[in-house]
Amino acid sequence: MTTSFSPKLILIDVDGTLVDSVPDLAYCIDEMMKAIGQAPHGDSVVRNWVGNGVERLVKRALVGKLEGEPDTNIFNKAYPIFLDLYKENTSKRSLLYPGVEKALQHFSSKKYHLGCVTNKAEAFTIPLLKDLKLYDYFSIVICGDTLAKKKPDPLPLLHAAKHFNVEPTDSLMLGDSVSDVKAARAANFSIACMSYGYNHGDNIEDANPDLVVDSMDEVIGHLN
């Protein structure tokens, strides 16, 4: 049976869902590593570390793996360097994924409530969305530092549903990671995931979202 949704609200993640932001993030990570006298990692390595906010990304770069905590002194030296770099390189290399613009135009034309929910800090999210001409599609943008908790906690999704006065069961999350799936399940949202996103190298199908698509515009065919 074909998976179908009848949402009143559609919430969409940013990194790995709307935007391939790895080229900018990897550039900043590698320049940071060079600045502290360590070897750069490269795009393909950094790609598997994205998805839990830039502080976690920097820590992963410093320890060279997904889990673990770097030396506090090294982190305190490196993190401000990264932040300064990323403020200047939020959207210089980042690109929309194919199908994103078509999907957003369709969602907008059908008068769905549209919101953006990301773990990226507001200082980076808003400029990125504006630079890539996405910002005006969304009636609410919830960033990693907007509320007390972020994904995979359900709070950002429930906050958005309450904002629009929509039941969670009438809401759909579009994401790319296990964090999005966990947040959606905990909030009682439906969840569709992009196959191309950032999930630390794991197949997103293993997280059992309701739907996996290769392009966001494929979601259109699953909407009632």
Phi, psi and omega in degrees: 000136180288133177289130178223153182231150175231063186279153168261335181234133173238121176253140186229133175286164182260283186294123179087354179241299175273318193232134168273096184263001182302319181305320177287316181297317180294320177302313182292319177299314183293322177293324176296313181300317179296322182295332179260011174080025179241164184286140176291162184258325183091157185304312189295328178284313181299326181307323183279356181255353186278147171134353181232027180093159188286332178298315178295322179299314179298318178299318179296320179296322183288327178266347177077021179200171184296318184250156176119158181243130178283167172304132185301318181296319179293317178298315181296336176278317187282320188300314177298328177297314179299314182300317178297318179296316186288330176300328181268350186224042182289325188221016184290330183240350184287148184225150171289143173287151176303140178091345183293311183297317178299317181295314181296321178297320179293311180303318181294318182293333181270004173065028171293147166292131182238130177224160179242129179230116184222156174271358177287142181296151182302324183300335179257328184293309185298311177300321180297311180298321180290317181297326182265011175062036179254337192304319186288348176288336191256134177275342176213140175234115180251118185257177183296338180246017179284319185240178181291335181225157178231173179305141014277004173296143182285350187309312181299322180290317179294324177299316180294317179299318178295321179303319182267359183058045180241140177291141176306325180290348176256024187233147182233131175257134173248120182214198183214356188230167177297332176298319177294319180295314180298317180296316181296315180298317181292332180268354182070032173268156164284156184220124173243136183240149175275136182286341190266358193279202184256108178226038176057032176084357180269153177286122183296337178299333180293341179274357176058052170292169180292332184206142171236130180233158180268348181207140186298329181293345175294336179297329182306320181289352180252010180257132177276000000 
